[in-house]
């Protein structure tokens, strides 16, 4: 609980800075890029969480990976997280930032589960369909779940639509046993 509260404070601070500078989307893209392309690599979180690794080594790694690749404010934010020993929470901070940014821009996040990743065409088609149905701007957050067999599960806010084969089989099973 405490870690989530700390992550929320750092995400809020970055959000406020981005909002003041009118760069919510730009900073969000940079933070997501760092999260997806760097912090998703096995062992990176453990490297930053390890208290035996010197702060200098952590900063050097971030500099090699991020300097010139992201906005300087995002780069300095990463350095601040290292100084405050919060960099291992980066993925949680980034996710909270995206939520704050999307809320401020009127974008709803749709969590989508599928057996395997969607192609860009399928992703765009689904996004367009959801925007048409809801009348809102939609941002997709994709997840893989091999247990679905096929189809999709979509969750927007508290609404959940189960269009998976596993979900249909479960419904059919309940109906037949009733």
C-alpha positions in Angstrom: 0.0 0.0 0.0 2.8 2.4 0.9 4.6 1.7 -2.4 1.5 2.5 -4.4 1.1 5.8 -2.5 4.7 6.7 -3.1 4.3 5.8 -6.8 1.2 7.9 -7.0 3.0 10.9 -5.6 5.8 10.7 -8.1 3.4 10.1 -11.0 1.4 13.1 -9.8 4.5 15.3 -9.7 5.4 14.3 -13.3 1.8 14.8 -14.4 1.7 18.3 -12.9 4.9 19.3 -14.7 3.7 17.9 -18.0 0.4 19.6 -17.6 2.0 22.9 -16.9 4.2 22.6 -19.9 1.3 21.3 -22.1 3.2 18.1 -22.8 1.0 15.4 -21.3 1.1 13.3 -24.4 4.8 13.8 -25.2 6.0 13.0 -21.7 3.7 10.0 -21.6 5.2 8.7 -24.8 8.7 9.1 -23.4 7.8 7.4 -20.1 6.1 4.5 -22.0 9.1 4.1 -24.3 11.4 3.8 -21.3 9.0 1.4 -19.6 8.4 -0.8 -22.7 11.9 -0.8 -24.2 14.1 -0.8 -21.1 12.3 -1.7 -17.8 10.6 -4.7 -19.5 14.0 -6.4 -19.9 14.6 -9.3 -17.5 16.8 -8.2 -14.6 16.5 -4.5 -15.0 14.2 -3.9 -12.1 16.3 -6.2 -9.9 19.5 -4.2 -10.9 17.9 -0.9 -9.8 16.4 -2.5 -6.6 19.8 -3.9 -5.6 21.2 -1.7 -2.8 24.7 -3.0 -3.5 24.8 -1.4 -6.9 26.1 2.1 -6.6 23.9 5.1 -7.5 26.6 6.2 -9.9 26.3 2.9 -11.9 22.5 3.2 -12.0 22.8 6.8 -13.3 25.4 5.8 -15.9 23.1 3.1 -17.2 20.1 5.4 -17.5 22.4 8.0 -19.2 23.5 5.4 -21.8 20.0 4.3 -22.5 18.0 7.5 -22.2 20.1 10.6 -22.8 19.1 12.1 -26.1 16.3 9.5 -26.5 13.7 11.2 -24.2 12.9 14.8 -23.3 15.4 16.3 -20.8 12.7 16.7 -18.2 11.9 13.0 -18.4 15.6 12.2 -18.2 16.0 14.4 -15.1 12.9 12.7 -13.6 14.6 9.3 -14.0 17.7 10.7 -12.3 15.6 12.0 -9.4 14.0 8.6 -9.0 17.5 7.1 -8.7 18.5 9.8 -6.2 15.4 9.1 -4.1 15.9 5.3 -4.5 12.5 4.9 -6.2 13.6 3.9 -9.7 12.7 0.3 -9.1 9.1 1.5 -8.9 9.3 3.1 -12.4 6.8 0.8 -14.1 4.1 1.5 -11.5 4.9 5.2 -11.6 4.6 5.2 -15.4 1.3 3.4 -15.3 -0.2 5.8 -12.8 1.1 8.8 -14.9 -0.7 7.3 -18.0 -3.9 7.0 -16.0 -3.7 10.6 -14.8 -2.8 11.9 -18.3 -5.6 9.9 -20.0 -8.2 11.1 -17.4 -7.1 14.7 -18.0 -7.4 14.3 -21.8 -10.8 12.5 -21.6 -9.3 9.2 -22.8 -10.7 5.9 -21.4 -8.4 2.9 -21.0 -9.7 -0.4 -22.4 -7.9 -3.5 -21.0 -8.0 -6.2 -23.7 -7.1 -9.8 -23.1 -6.4 -12.1 -26.0 -4.6 -15.4 -26.5 -1.7 -13.7 -28.4 -0.9 -10.1 -29.3 -3.1 -8.3 -31.8 -1.8 -7.1 -35.1 -1.7 -3.4 -35.7 -4.7 -3.7 -38.0 -6.8 -5.6 -35.5 -5.7 -3.2 -32.7 -6.8 -0.2 -34.8 -10.1 -1.8 -35.8 -10.9 -2.7 -32.1 -10.0 0.8 -31.0 -12.2 2.4 -33.6 -15.1 0.0 -32.8 -14.8 0.8 -29.1 -14.6 4.5 -29.7 -17.8 4.3 -31.9 -19.7 2.2 -29.3 -18.7 4.3 -26.3 -18.5 7.7 -28.0 -15.2 8.3 -26.1 -11.6 8.3 -27.0 -10.0 5.0 -26.2 -6.5 3.9 -25.3 -5.9 0.1 -25.5 -3.8 -1.8 -22.9 -3.2 -5.2 -24.3 -2.7 -8.4 -22.2 -2.0 -12.0 -23.3 -3.9 -14.9 -21.7 -3.4 -18.4 -23.2 -6.3 -19.8 -21.2 -8.8 -17.9 -23.4 -8.5 -20.4 -26.3 -9.6 -17.6 -28.6 -11.6 -14.4 -28.8 -11.2 -11.4 -26.5 -12.2 -10.0 -23.2 -12.6 -6.2 -23.0 -12.8 -4.2 -19.8 -13.5 -0.5 -19.8 -14.0 0.9 -16.3 -16.4 -1.4 -14.5 -17.9 -2.8 -17.7 -16.6 -6.2 -18.9 -17.4 -7.9 -22.1 -16.3 -11.6 -22.4 -16.1 -12.6 -26.0 -13.6 -15.4 -25.5 -14.2 -19.0 -26.4 -13.4 -20.0 -22.8 -16.1 -17.6 -21.6 -18.6 -18.9 -24.0 -17.9 -22.4 -23.0 -18.3 -21.5 -19.3 -21.7 -19.9 -20.1 -22.9 -22.8 -22.1 -21.8 -25.2 -19.3 -23.8 -23.2 -16.7 -26.8 -23.1 -18.9 -26.7 -26.9 -19.5 -26.3 -27.7 -15.9 -29.2 -25.4 -14.8 
